[in-house]
Amino acid sequence: MSARSPQFHAPIFLGSAFFLMGLAILEKLLNLFGWTIPLLHVYPRQVIDWAVALLMFEIALSIRQIIELRLEARDEPETRTGMR
């Protein structure tokens, strides 16, 4: 048996991406009123770029895991009795 990657990364990457997206939207709304988030020293556009990068990485990992599972299912012999 081959060692497989962990099955579910979504809570980590999706949670981080949505947090960054919310932070970027909040920063943009605050910028409309002339305020800013003191700990955020980048433009909201950059934060959105980071969130999109995390989402793309999660999509790539999910697709890879789906392909691995389908290949494993195809390679396993069928165990149905009475059917050929």
C-alpha positions as CSV (number, residue, x, y, z in Angstrom):
1,M,0.0,0.0,0.0
2,S,1.2,3.5,-0.8
3,A,1.2,6.3,1.7
4,R,-1.6,8.7,0.9
5,S,-1.8,12.4,1.7
6,P,-4.2,13.5,4.4
7,Q,-7.8,13.3,3.2
8,F,-9.2,16.7,4.1
9,H,-7.3,20.0,4.0
10,A,-10.4,22.2,3.5
11,P,-10.9,23.5,7.0
12,I,-7.4,24.9,7.2
13,F,-7.1,26.4,3.7
14,L,-10.7,27.4,3.2
15,G,-10.9,29.0,6.6
16,S,-7.8,30.9,6.1
17,A,-8.8,32.1,2.6
18,F,-12.3,33.2,3.8
19,F,-10.7,35.0,6.8
20,L,-8.3,36.8,4.5
21,M,-11.1,37.7,2.1
22,G,-13.2,39.1,5.0
23,L,-10.2,41.0,6.2
24,A,-9.6,42.5,2.8
25,I,-13.3,43.5,2.4
26,L,-13.3,45.1,5.9
27,E,-10.1,47.0,5.1
28,K,-11.6,48.3,1.9
29,L,-14.8,49.4,3.6
30,L,-12.7,51.1,6.3
31,N,-10.6,52.8,3.6
32,L,-13.7,54.4,2.2
33,F,-14.2,56.3,5.5
34,G,-10.5,57.1,5.8
35,W,-9.7,54.5,8.5
36,T,-7.4,51.5,8.3
37,I,-6.6,48.4,10.3
38,P,-3.4,49.2,12.2
39,L,-1.9,45.7,11.9
40,L,-2.5,45.4,8.2
41,H,0.3,47.1,6.3
42,V,-0.6,45.9,2.8
43,Y,-3.2,47.0,0.2
44,P,-6.6,45.1,0.3
45,R,-5.8,43.9,-3.2
46,Q,-2.8,42.0,-1.9
47,V,-4.8,40.3,0.8
48,I,-7.4,39.2,-1.8
49,D,-4.5,37.8,-3.9
50,W,-3.4,35.8,-0.9
51,A,-6.9,34.5,-0.4
52,V,-7.2,33.5,-4.1
53,A,-3.9,31.7,-4.0
54,L,-5.0,29.7,-1.0
55,L,-8.3,28.8,-2.7
56,M,-6.4,27.7,-5.9
57,F,-4.1,25.6,-3.8
58,E,-7.1,23.9,-2.0
59,I,-8.7,23.2,-5.4
60,A,-5.6,21.6,-6.7
61,L,-5.2,19.4,-3.6
62,S,-8.8,18.4,-3.8
63,I,-8.6,17.4,-7.5
64,R,-5.5,15.4,-6.8
65,Q,-7.1,13.5,-4.0
66,I,-10.2,12.8,-6.1
67,I,-8.0,11.4,-8.8
68,E,-6.1,9.3,-6.3
69,L,-9.3,7.9,-4.9
70,R,-10.7,7.1,-8.4
71,L,-7.5,5.4,-9.4
72,E,-7.5,3.3,-6.2
73,A,-11.2,2.3,-6.8
74,R,-10.5,1.3,-10.4
75,D,-7.5,-0.8,-9.4
76,E,-9.3,-2.7,-6.6
77,P,-10.8,-6.0,-7.8
78,E,-14.6,-6.2,-7.7
79,T,-15.9,-8.3,-4.8
80,R,-19.4,-8.8,-6.0
81,T,-20.6,-12.4,-5.8
82,G,-22.5,-14.0,-8.6
83,M,-21.7,-11.2,-11.1
84,R,-19.1,-11.2,-13.8
